[in-house]
């Protein structure tokens, strides 16, 4: 089991973005998570391509980009050009999910599929062998600082079973309400990658907090 941490810059200080990215690069973080919200698929707007490009110029670590937008297939090439290494789309936003995943991979990025809390793991049974990452949303997407939904642990276990049964190489990423207090049981349920935003950036020392998440 991997123990990777992908801090979400949604909770970073955007007035000091250069400093925040340098901190993440020098920390034990594995990836840098960027949440793209359009105000349509989710009830919030975050940031778009210009910020991804700016972070890409500053960052050494891979950019883990999560598209919480409608019609994500229209923007795959643009996010690739902006510097995304991993590109995750929402299952619920894709009419032709297989084609979208194939296009992400053909562009040279790792392909991820995210599931909202109400979407069952069985939904991705026919695509699990084609993706690099399955993102289990453990809060309703749109806002940082929400509490972890306990039933998400069952979904992580189900995802682990599906990946083992199909011999998929996909990693399980979990995003929402993650902290040092619950990281251990989330890893134990089968998670490989933890996304943490509010908990990391509100800590007295974000770099120390990231290290503690990896050592649990």
Steps between C-alpha positions, in 0.01 A plus 500: 500500500623844407486789746498806281387850595370757251437831681219706347595860432133599515579587863836667427575871536461621141658832592820306565466220247871493417586442867229234540620302196863520613389363839317209334797424275734482799252298710428127503199554269493274194269699273333842499120484473307765306120512517339655192139607567272667247201607710280269288598142584569613857355805680830686517763652272866448583760571232585394147775465243702817587553380858592148385757651261641720775530207744659287229774761450567511873463133595741209470251236618230351273174692469199290596212685332136420584241637255167564676353649185240422234624386158854426620585337165515850344795601717727195520764632259501840670561354845770277357665808349464684831710235675269231642671164560189327634156604373188379678148546366170446680311184407176697523619767251605267218258375235774302325728411790707236322584736216591777742732269695664379178559858389658596835742209471575568132610850605759343731326567831385250761121466492278513806125463558331655804182376669268729693377365837170375353660317205567128562838341434329251267452788253867478398522122470528519119769769501713414805755317283552810283569758771800584715307656787159462665412802710246436776344828608445480875309830511254657258727690262504875477641634826800437724484442874214244498478197730596155373195283413551175702329280237791588271706233678265233358545646151878492535483131601270426206738682264794300636310175443407602144860593417629170641234295320560665162879520548483871420806711575289796615588683819223606738503870587272642770405866528296677765521554873834323539714569805759332720211376718338289227785438252593168661160338449477641147835345407395176673180487291717494187583857402829564322487880468357753745396848389507747787447874471354678798674274755840558338485872437339589833772311690769694684755326279343364179822314408505321837131412461564345157782292644277377783233397247757286319634340817160384635 
